[in-house]
Amino acid sequence: MFSWYNIFEPQVAAWESAQDMSKLLTGLIDSDPEVRCLAYDAVGRLKATYTLKAVVDSIAKEDMSAVRARGAIALGKIGGFEAKEALQYLLRDPDTEVRASAVRALSDQADSELLPVFCNMLEDEHEDVVVEAIYAIGNLGSHRAVSSLHKLFSKYGKAIREIASSAIYSINLKQKQHRPDEVYFFTYARGASFFCECYSYKLLAWRNYLRRRWRYPFARDWGIGYWEIETLGEHLKAEVMRPGLDLCLIDHRS
């Protein structure tokens, strides 16, 4: 049965393998949001600095927040002064996912001069952004930010307080704070195998989930979720899979 998935992902992967930047940059403005996301992922992995202007321009024209978020991650992987400027602009984006992605991408730059920026993002109205800012501060390891982290204890609940405590602990020990992997996944059974496909973002995960349901209508699906990939396989084997099935964990994350 025909599936758009069988066209888009291999096509963009072929462009990436050939390092065909002209086609990848064209993919950034494709009419399909999934193609745009895949193109951003590929451009980010190739880290071609000469594509920065095209990437920044395409993000500025992007209407879909999920795609802008993937663009932010790509900028973080490419790096450089222009990328940091663009990412700091995205910190003011109206969408939570975009702001959180921009903080994460800036964190990957490991630039101590960004510490005031991350401390400022602790004041964001959404917890997802605050969490990313905490991890960014924890990775920089500067004692100057400890007082800002302490302020979170009177403002947030247990989950945020634990992450802030972990950041302070990492700073005191002069080691990087562990950031859990974000995994959006779905599962289905086919034959004697139980498949779990993992993705970096919701858009591709949801669309491919629907495509698998269309292509394999009798597959036993379990759903979609949010997990650390290190423990996902163990959880599926213990709580979800029927006895006798073989787990096939497929990591599509960028």
Secondary structure, DSSP 8 states (H G I E B T S, - for coil): ---THHHHHHHHHHHHHTT-HHHHHHHTT-SSHHHHHHHHHHHHHHT-GGGHHHHHHHHHH---HHHHHHHHHHHHHH-SHHHHHHHHHHTT-SSHHHHHHHHHHHHTT--GGGHHHHHHHTT-SSHHHHHHHHHHHHHHT-GGGHHHHHGGGGTS-HHHHHHHHHHHHHHHHT--------EEEEEEEETTEEEEEEESSHHHHHHHHHHHHHH-TT-----EEEE-HHHHHHHIIIII--TT-EEEEEE---
